[in-house]
Amino acid sequence: MRLEPQEQAMLDGEQGRATQKAMQILVALGKIYGAERMLPVRSVQIAGVSYDNLGEAGLQFLTEMAQGGGKARVLTTLNPAGMDIENWQALGIPAAFAENQQRVIDTFARMGVMTTCTCTPYLVGNLPRFGEHIAWAESSAVCYANAVLGARSNREGGPSALAASLTGVTPEYGYHRDENRLPDICVRVEATLTENDQFGALGKAMGEKLRSLGKSVPYIRGIQDASLESLKSFCASLATYGGMALFHMLGITPEASSLKPPEAETNLTLAEIEAAHAALYDADEAEIDFVSLGCPHLSIAEIARIARLLEGKRVTKEFWITTARPTKQIADRLGYTAVIEAAGAKFAADACCVVAPVRGRFQAMATDSAKACYYASGKHGFKTLLKPFDEVVQEALR
Ligand code: F3S
């Protein structure tokens, strides 16, 4: 790779051990993927934050980077942690876990990383513009940034995202290059979809179908409208079930109109989308003992919707509402938090039900997120019930 003098100095260790290690990681990645140079990045989002995923080995790596003088050089935010950092006791998180999770957060803070823990950083100030190069790690957010915002990111791992933060650069390969952003199959969606769970089912059906066809960047026709919330649900699901980090949706996403639709074509029928939905519905309603909304993290509009549905009522099940801390603070000021907590539901700000240590605590979960179903089943062993947003709230009240 051709390095700029400043980048070579980092690699030579002139800016400390951690920066040197970070540049070594990026150069190794660049060589593997055939990058010729580094690109400056405008922002970073780091995944691998929950102690449940990191463990002591992961924390040890972070500690060495902090002790080696590592400092974030660009706006850097974090993915969800394994608990609400301010209110973990209410969620039944064990004290030993909380202590270790706090060590992780403190270590990131020492490196100048903003400890805003969320998978929707674009809702709380880490919002890249069209064409901007970034290095993000959370798969749903990478897909949203690439497709909906038109920014440019590969799907980073935890170490490579941290390395990009500590150096301010990333190797130029993958979705940073125009030729890799071209669609390779046209998908016509033959259904009218409105709710998050439907867009999640669409992501599952499309992800699995295209994966089996060996395609990775769909050009999607037939979607009339899609809200921010539906798109974040779709991105999360497409990334989970198809491993995809970019799509183009005609009339919705910014690059679609400037691209030539590919000749390869397939369609997705309502029946296929409904079958994908039904596959995530393996629990009996009577078995539901856990309800969760906020995968990906909720917008303030979604929190307002929950408050309207819960006003004056009382939940009968453990109900977690996962969102970014700054969004929760807006909810506090607008009175939504008081309404929701008076109903007995719990905010899990900073957190997510997938990376929290909840294995064995519940048997079946109701949610509107196809991604949450995948991980709740695979990681925690829960049965799942995928439902529309309002009906998920009704499950908590049943
Ligand atoms: Fe976010 Fe956790 Fe879902 S990181 S996308 S809430 S699995």
Boltz pocket constraint, residues with backbone or C-beta under 6 A from the ligand:
constraints:
  - pocket:
      binder: B
      contacts: [[A, 79], [A, 80], [A, 119], [A, 138], [A, 140], [A, 236], [A, 294], [A, 295], [A, 296], [A, 297], [A, 322], [A, 351], [A, 352], [A, 353], [A, 354], [A, 355], [A, 371], [A, 372], [A, 375]]
      max_distance: 6.0
